[in-house]
Amino acid sequence: MKLAAVILLALFVVTGVIWVLPGGTGTGANTAAGPGYIQIIYGDWTIETSLIVFVTLLLAVFAACYALLRVWSKARRFPKRWRELQEQRQLNKARHGLTQGLTRLAEGAWHNAEQLLIQHVEHSDAPILNYLAAARAAQELGSETRRDVYLNRAQQAKPENTFAVELSQARLQFDYKQPQQALATLRKLDTAARRQAPVLKLFMKIYGELQQWEALIDLLPDLRKAHIIDGAHSDVVECNAYTHLLARAATNQDATVLLKAWQQMPQKIRAYESVIAGYARGLISKGMSEQAELALYEAINKEWNENLVHLYGLAAGVDSAKQLTRAEAWLDKHENNALLLLTLGRLCLRTRLWGKARRYLEASVMAAPHPEAYHTLAQLLERLGEQEKALDCYRKGLALITDKIVGQPPLPAHLPTTPRETAFAQPAVLPVR
């Protein structure tokens, strides 16, 4: 349409110019001479025509040639255009499949998601996304083989995106309870990639899962630098790691391993209750109660802690009387503390102060009933020949343990009491056939 309009406009313009030229047919022109003419002589042939007819024919020929050239050009480009249309159609299908596949993946429809993601992946403009999402779906379906195949294809589709593929692979392996394989995958990354926040965060999870506490402690500076954890969280993670290291050292037959682990700890970590408690338990298990008693006493004097007070009663110091005197000094501020009273009762038993031990233990169960206090009191009463009271303490302590573990409600009050009710409560004897 544009071409036709241009040709017509040009035709009108040329005709108008010829019309108004001297000798034309317009007003003021020499009408007798008529319009200008064109004479073309070729051999014996002579062609004469008016200028306006010649221009009209020339424009018509030009328009026809131009139209033919346009048609030929479009016909020549038709196969390419057809291929482009087909490719665009396939690309649209691939994009739709990726969108629908990711939606099904988010919905947990793993099988449908995997099919949609792989169906048109060969035409996708982002095949790495299709393969990585398909790998997740395959893993959720329990197919480790298909998962690895998709990951390899993602690597081949975009070799320059090695980091994204290997990080995704490590995450999938960790989620699939394969921390060793995930760690090996992360270690293949270059040094710069290992310092990135997502990698550091995954390293932290893997080290915790594999209980590689030394590696986790070494990782903490990088975690803080990347702002993955703050100072308070870092202290908690470090404390937990050292607590497990102490517990591991306590299992070693060589006591120097435990002592060395304690000495290598930062001073601020030694102040944590869980670390001190782990160290004290390890010393007690090694028969080094004297050192455990001293460490616990120093820690409790710095900051009161019931759990450490409880352990203090289990650590047998060199001088039991001195240890009892130290513990009784805490009564000034914690006279009704059940665990302190239990500890004092145990220390009195160690110094053979039976009556004082009984008073402390009875005060402990009255302040806050505790299975250990009942058990210790029952043992003392049994030694003193008070069997009924000892059995009563055993029963009460067992009830506390049972209620804590099972959490069952108490039995109803209307239990069988009379002989008749008791007889009906007996199990019936079925006849043998």
C-alpha positions, 0 to 999 in steps of 0.5 A, a space after each residue: 500500500 505504501 509503495 502504490 501511494 508513493 508511485 501514484 503521488 510521483 505520477 501526479 507530481 510529474 504530470 502536474 509539472 509537465 502540465 504547467 511547463 511552457 508549451 504544456 496544456 495549462 493556462 498561459 501555455 501555447 495550446 497550439 504547439 501541444 504538450 512536449 513529446 519524446 522521439 526514440 529512433 532505433 534502426 528503422 524504428 521510430 517511436 514518438 509519444 507525448 512526454 506525459 505518456 512516456 513518463 506514465 509508462 516509465 513510472 508504470 514499468 518502474 512500479 512493475 519492476 519494483 513489485 516483482 523485486 519485492 515478490 522475488 525477495 519475499 519468496 526467496 526469504 520465505 524458507 528462512 522466515 518459515 524456519 524462524 516461525 517454527 523455531 519461535 513456536 518451539 521456543 514458546 512451547 519450551 518456555 511454557 513447559 519450563 513455566 508449568 514445570 516449575 509450577 508443578 515442582 513448587 506444588 510437589 507434583 514431581 513426576 508431572 514436573 519432570 515430564 514438563 521440564 524435559 519435554 521441550 528442553 532441546 528447544 529451550 533458551 535456558 536449558 540449564 534451568 530445565 535440567 537443574 529443576 528436573 534433577 530436583 524432581 528426579 531426586 524427590 522421586 528417589 532416582 539418583 541416577 536420573 538426577 545425575 544424568 540431568 546434572 551432567 546435561 546441565 553442565 554440557 548445556 552451559 559449560 560456563 555455568 559450572 559453579 551454578 551446576 555444582 552448587 545445585 548438585 551439592 545441595 541436592 546431594 546434601 538434601 538426599 542425605 549424602 553429605 560426603 558426596 556433597 562435600 566432595 562436590 564443593 571441594 571441586 570448586 575453585 578458591 574464589 567460589 568457596 568464599 561465596 556466601 551460599 557455598 559457605 552456608 552449605 559448608 557449615 551445614 555439611 560440617 555439622 552433619 558430618 560432625 567435623 567440628 575442627 573444620 567448622 571452627 576453622 570456617 567461622 571467620 569466613 562465615 562472620 566475614 560473609 555476614 552469614 552469622 553474627 557474633 552471638 550466633 558464631 559463639 553458639 556454633 563455636 561453643 557447640 563444636 567445642 562441646 562435641 570435641 570435648 565429648 569426643 576427647 572424653 571417649 579417648 582412653 588417654 586422659 591427656 587428650 581431654 586436658 589438651 582439648 580443654 587447654 586449646 579452647 579460647 578463654 571465652 568458650 571455656 566460660 560457657 556452661 555446656 563446655 564446662 559441664 562437658 569437661 567436668 563429665 569427661 574428667 569424672 569419667 576418667 576418674 579425675 574428680 578432683 580436677 572436675 570439682 575444682 573447675 566446677 567450683 571456680 565456674 559456679 563462683 563466677 556465675 551461678 548455674 544449677 546444672 554445674 551445681 548438680 555436677 558438683 555433687 557428683 565430683 568427689 574432691 580430695 577433701 569431702 568436708 572442705 567440698 561440703 563447706 564450700 557448697 554450704 556457702 551457696 545456701 546464703 543466696 540459694 537456700 531453697 534450691 532443690 538441686 543445691 540441696 540434692 548436692 549437699 545431701 550427696 556430699 553429706 553421704 560422702 562424709 558419712 553425715 547420715 542425719 544431715 544428709 537425710 534432712 538435705 534430701 528431704 528438703 530437696 524433694 519438698 522444694 522440687 520433686 526430682 527422681 534423683 533426689 528420691 532415689 538417693 533418699 530411698 537408698 539412705 532410708 533403706 540403709 537406715 532400715 526404714 524399708 516402707 519409707 524407702 519403697 515410698 521414695 522409690 515409687 514416687 521417683 519412678 512415678 516422676 520418671 514415668 510421667 515425664 517419659 510417657 506423659 499419661 494421665 493418672 488412673 481414675 479414682 474409682 478403681 476396684 477396692 472391695 473384694 467383689 469389685 476385685 473379682 470382677 476386675 480379674 481376667 476371664 478364663 476362656 474355655 479351651 476347645 
